Amino acid sequence: MNKNIVFLTGFSGTGKTTAGRKVAGLLSWRFLDIDEEISLDIGQDIRQIFSNLGESTFRDLEHKKLLEVVVGDNLIISTGGGILTDPRNQPVMSELGTTICLEASADMIANRLKHDESSEIRPMLKEDLSRESISKLKATRQQLYSQADWTIHTDKLSPKAVANEIFRAIRLLDQSENTEILDIAPKELSSVVETKNGTYPIWVAQGNLEQAGIRLKKLINPSVGYVITDQGANRYAREVQKSMESSGIESHSFTMEPGEEHKKLSTVELIYKWLAERKAERGHAIVAVGGGVVGDLAGYVAATYLRGMPVVHVPTTLLAMMDSSIGGKTGVDLTQGKNLVGSFHQPQFVLVDTNTLQTLPKRILTEGWAEGLKHGLALDKSLLESFEKNASALKKLDLDVTTKLIKHSISIKAQKVTEDEFEKLGKRILLNYGHTIGHAIESITNYSSYLHGEAVSIGMMAAGHISLAKNLLSSDDLIRQETLLKTFNLPIQFENISIDNIKDRIVSDKKRTRGKVHWVLLKDIGSAMTNSEVTDSEITQALKNVSSV
């Protein structure tokens, strides 16, 4: 990587060209805009090239121009918003330079583009500059943008301020060999989730806990914060509290008993009383520090106490980082099933510190891989390939490799939440691959025999067998799934559970409509679908295939 070649990526309207010219001036470097260079070569603006020659031809021109301009060093290159959709480009950019992504909300982008007279920056939008159109197109690219070396959110920044942030990022990245710098350097956005109620960031980095107070102060500015944690995450809760108090935020902490069996209404009531005793107000903040159980329960408390309080998630387990902390699903369990009581309540932000993974018990760490593998199996083949390629490093918890993969996995979840916040459009439900049978196994065993990720792993194998039976998935791909789950020491069979009991419990699944369960099945690796026509015999046979009996 050449630190003296910097690629600026991001959606149209994030300020790449304007800020790029300014930072090039600050550094006395050359500045190139790939779109401008292509227009000069062809004698047409970008809109005309798309119209006359088509997108495929433009992408070829774009790739060719990228290879041409990466000559020498001390160079700032502004790229088009869709350059990363061509899989040929990211490896070139990663090998030859540093990539900095400029991020902005759909509302801000729409406002900027409507006041931009340039016709060259929006051919893919086809003149539709609505928030909805921008959000939809942006969501398809978000996971690509998340792979940048650095991300800067530009909503509240002037062009000069954006340039200064780019300048600062270049200097910090240029000193990345200095561990002392890394320890103190702030880490920027990994992904952004856009919902009807607003936009929230997700930060992923080593050493992020010390940023909790600063982020709370900047984004929420509460006078008081209520940390909800469990005994397993107490040490990290104290770090978060220390950071909050350093930022002038009064903090209180509630420590619950660990384990899924405590994710129930009686625990919620205890926290309600605790908040009432401390005279909690709507403007105060709930901060969830811990794994998925803590996040689900604290999120539900935040959604319901005083009819809604702001909540922040600081996940400390692998499973919570890659899945449960993102998306706003909150809930508690009933004896009849998992998460049957809950609501959607999006966080103000999510702060991931991958250093917390180093103290996890081996079994807790292992179960977390299931949710990441699920994202790859159901939605992103390239993520699954990353798991296969880096299995050894991931199992050894190489934090550089692990952090990068977590960011990739998070970007997939963030995209689906943005596309389908309330799981009503048939997109977000694809994230539930393996969960129908997984949840049944958990509830039948009273959440004591299998951890969530373990149950989901078994559920994915069962769903894979159903997919095979319906001629959707090949036997080779089913073997590939099984091999990967085994590689990461995840179970692929259940034991000491009646098949009939599992089938009975499945009918309580939340994804049921008009008496039919909406199964998430695979039609290919990285491509999931829903199917509500799974027969009783197909379910029975799949369960037999994943039973140890």
Secondary structure, DSSP 8 states (H G I E B T S, - for coil): --TTEEEEE--TTS-HHHHHHHHHHHHT-EEEEHHHHHHHHHTS-HHHHHHHH-HHHHHHHHHHHHHHH--SSSEEEE--TTGGGSTTHHHHHHHHSEEEEEE--HHHHHHHHHT---SSS-GGGTT---HHHHHHHHHHHHHHHTTSSEEEE-TT--HHHHHHHHHHHHHHHHTTT-HHHHHHS---EEEEEEETTEEEEEEEETTGGGGHHHHHHHHT--SEEEEEEEGGGHHHHHHHHHHHHHTT-EEEEEEE--SGGG-SHHHHHHHHHHHHHTT--TTSEEEEEESHHHHHHHHHHHHHGGG---EEEEE-SHHIIIIITSS-EEEEEETTEEEEEEEE---SEEEEEGGGGGGS-HHHHHHHHHHHHHHHHHH-HHHHHHHHHTHHHHHTT-HHHHHHHHHHHHHHHHHHHHH-TTS-SSSGGGGGTTHHHHHHHHHHTTTSSS-HHHHHHHHHHHHHHHHHHTTSS-HHHHHHHHHHHHHTT----B-S--HHHHHHHHTT-TTEETTEE-EEEEEETTEEEEES---HHHHHHHHHHTB--
